[in-house]
Amino acid sequence: MSRKIQVKRGNAANLPTLSPGEIGLALDTDTPYIGGNIENIQIATKAYVQGQIAAHNSSNENVHPYILQSVTGQLNAHNASTAAHADIRQELEKLAAAIRALGGDV
């Protein structure tokens, strides 16, 4: 035996305040709602989600190159700093060897 689940429904302007967790549907806008603690909360519709994805994708075309350029610059600066550290380390090792050769303790 199948059972039928029904939700509260009506036009958006006349949709009653739903109990927390209760589902409702605005028939004139095909907008689903769920009852919150204070008011009805609109559940994202397919069109809304598709719009958000499209906006995200179009904004990424402009943002990603900037982020890539910034990260590349930071990486290049880090690599240059690491190379300088290696040069300093090498000079310190030479100095320590010279001090040892003279009988000093390093």
N, C-alpha and C positions, 0 to 999 in steps of 0.2 A: 504494500500500500504506500503510495507516494504522498508526501505532505507538501503543502504549498506555504511558502514563507512570503508574507506581504510586509511592505514597509509603508510608513506614513508617506503620503504624497499629496501634491497639490501645486498650485502656482507658487513661484518663488515669493511673491509678496504675501501670500496667505499660508505659507508653510508654518505649522505650529512649532513652538520650542520643543525640541526633542529631549527625551530623558538621556542622561549620560550613557553613551554606547549605543543608543538607538539610531537606526538608519532611516533617512528620509530622502525623497527625490522630488525636485522641482520639475514638474512635467513640462512647463513652458520653456525651460532653458536646458533640460536634460542634465541638470547639475545635481550630483549626489551630495548629501550632507550626513554628518554624524553628530549626535548630541554631545556637547561638551558640558563642563561643570556650570558654565554661565550662559552660553549661547550655542546655536548651531554652528558647526565648523564645516566649511566647504571642503569637500574631498576633491583632489586634483582630477580634472577631466582629461581625456585623451588629447583634446585640442590644446589645453594648457601645457601639458607635458611636452607635446610636440613643439609648441612655441618656445618653451624654455630651452629645449635641445637646440633648436635652430639659432636662438639668440646666443647660446653658449658657443656653438660652432663658429658663428660669424665673428664673435668677439675674439676667439682664439686665433683667427687668422692675423689679427693685428697685435695680439699680446705675445704670442709664442716667439716671434722673431726678436722682440725686445728682451724677453726673458733670456733667450738663448744668447743674445749679444752680451747681456749683463753677466751671465754665468761664465761665458767664454772669457770675458775680460778679467773676472775674478780668478779664474783658473790660471790664466796666463800670468797674472801678478803673483799667484801662489808659486807657480813653477819657477819664476825668476827669483823669488825669495829663497826657495829651496836650493837652487843652484848657487846662490850667494852663500848660503849656509854651508854648503859642501866645500866651497872655496875657502871659507874661513876655517872650517874644521881641518882641512888639509894643511893650511898654514900653521895652525896651532900644533898639529902633530909634528910638523917640521921643527918648530920652536922647542917642543918638549924633547925631541930627539937630540937637539943641539945642547940643551941644558943637561941631559943625561950624559952626553959625551964629555961634558966638562966636569962631570962628577956630581952634578946637582940632583936633588930629589924633586920629582914632579908629582 
